[in-house]
């Protein structure tokens, strides 16, 4: 006796479950990544009083040009994720530091490393409910390490990963794991040239 499959699935090359899933995933990602397709009240926008976006995708090939746009300032690059307890614990300290320091000499570039598939809905919801004054980029890569390793090829995978970039564009200090506002401020001020 031959049994029929319980849930027969078409398996022609154009209708495989994997192909349909992949097409749907790509279409959804493109729709969510395009600010023109977001509802007007949810589109990424410039942060009040600054030019850093509240949410915008960044890929590995766009990271260095993004940092270059801040040349002449000390930049603190913060790689974080919603699932990372120490990352979340650092956010208030980083917000305070951003508000305390002169924006003509300092910039904070925060980048969520949440999975690309989750980032479009999870990160905006997280920011809106927990830290509405937090400005962040979203990971535009399928693998989080690609983005971090563009800046630090020897990144050991520790989160949060913070990099103090000097005004000349080179890494001045690496801060892996959770840190306090005082530790961040000390590292940033040490990288600033004296007036």
C-alpha positions, 0 to 999 in steps of 0.5 A, spaced: 500 500 500 502 506 498 500 512 502 499 519 499 503 525 503 499 528 508 500 535 506 502 535 498 507 540 496 508 542 489 515 541 487 516 544 480 522 549 480 518 555 480 514 553 486 518 549 491 517 552 498 524 554 499 523 559 493 517 561 495 519 563 502 525 566 499 521 570 494 517 573 500 523 574 504 526 578 499 520 582 497 518 584 504 525 586 506 525 591 500 519 593 502 521 594 509 527 597 507 525 602 502 523 609 506 518 611 501 514 605 502 513 605 509 507 608 512 508 616 513 508 616 521 513 610 521 518 612 516 526 613 518 527 621 519 532 625 522 533 626 529 530 632 533 536 637 533 541 632 529 543 629 523 543 622 525 537 618 523 533 615 527 533 608 523 536 607 517 539 601 514 547 601 513 551 595 510 558 593 510 560 597 504 557 604 507 560 603 514 566 607 512 563 612 508 558 614 514 564 614 519 568 619 514 562 623 514 564 625 521 572 626 520 574 631 524 570 629 530 571 623 535 566 618 533 563 613 538 561 607 534 556 602 538 554 595 535 548 593 540 542 588 539 535 588 543 537 581 545 544 583 548 543 585 556 549 589 557 548 593 550 541 595 553 544 597 560 549 601 556 544 605 552 542 610 557 549 612 558 551 613 551 544 617 550 547 622 556 554 622 553 551 624 546 547 630 550 553 632 554 558 633 549 559 638 543 556 635 537 561 639 533 567 635 536 563 628 538 558 623 534 555 617 536 554 612 531 549 606 534 548 600 529 543 595 531 546 588 529 539 584 530 537 579 524 536 583 518 529 579 518 527 582 525 530 589 525 525 592 521 519 591 526 523 589 532 528 595 533 523 600 531 518 598 536 524 597 542 526 604 541 519 607 541 517 603 547 524 603 551 529 609 549 525 614 544 531 618 544 536 613 541 538 614 534 540 607 531 542 604 524 540 598 522 544 592 520 543 591 512 547 585 512 545 578 513 551 576 517 552 581 523 560 580 523 560 582 516 558 589 518 563 589 525 569 586 521 569 592 516 571 596 522 575 591 526 577 585 522 579 581 529 573 582 532 572 576 537 564 577 537 563 580 544 557 584 545 556 590 545 562 592 541 564 600 542 570 603 538 572 610 539 574 613 532 579 619 533 578 625 529 583 622 524 579 616 522 583 611 526 581 607 531 583 610 538 580 605 543 576 598 543 571 597 548 568 590 548 563 588 553 558 593 558 561 599 560 559 605 564 558 613 562 564 615 566 568 609 562 566 612 555 567 619 557 574 618 559 575 614 552 572 619 548 575 625 551 582 622 551 581 621 543 579 629 543 585 633 541 586 639 546 584 646 544 
